[in-house]
């Protein structure tokens, strides 16, 4: 299991279990929320930085309460 470091420009997504970092062919980076596949409360590509999220779960860890 790897680790992720906090990126203030991205917010909580930078350390979330449910996110995948996607790079376009032109070099742009997007943060894809996998929770959006099964729960309409979550946006596929949330506006960044994310400071609060009901689905946040620390990568490799346990959920944090809001």
N, C-alpha and C positions, 0 to 999 in steps of 0.2 A: 504494500500500500504506500502510495506516495504522499506528499504533503502539498499544501497550497498556502501561499502567503497572502495576507490581506493587501488588496490594491484599493486605495481610497477612491480612485476614479471609477471603479466598478462596484465597490461596496460589498455587501454580504455575498453576492453571487461569486465573488472571487474565492470564497472559502466554502461554498455549498456543495453538498453531496449530489444535488439534483441538477447541476449545471454542466453543460459541455461547451467548451470554447471552440468556436468555429471560425476558421479563416477562409475568406473568399479568395478567388483566383487573383484578385487585384490587391490582396494584402490587407484588406479590412478585417477587423476582428469583431465577432459577435458572440454574445453569451446566450446560449439556448437553454431554456428551462424545461427539463424533461417532465416536470409536474404538469405542464400545459397539455400534455398528451392525454391525461386522464382526468383533469380537473380544470374546468373553465375559469376558475378564479385566478389562475396564473397565466400571465402573458407569455407567449412563445419567446419573444425577445423583449424583456422588460427594459424600460428606460433606466439608464444608469446615471448616477450611482444608486443602488438600492440600499436604503437605510433600515427598512422594516419589511419583513416577509413572514407570513404565517407558516410557510412551508420550509423555512430555512432549517437545514440540518448540517451541522459542521461536518466537513469532508472527513470520513473515517472516524467520526465521533458520534455523539448522541445529540438529539434535538435540543436546541436552546429555546427557552420560553421567552415570549415577548414581554 
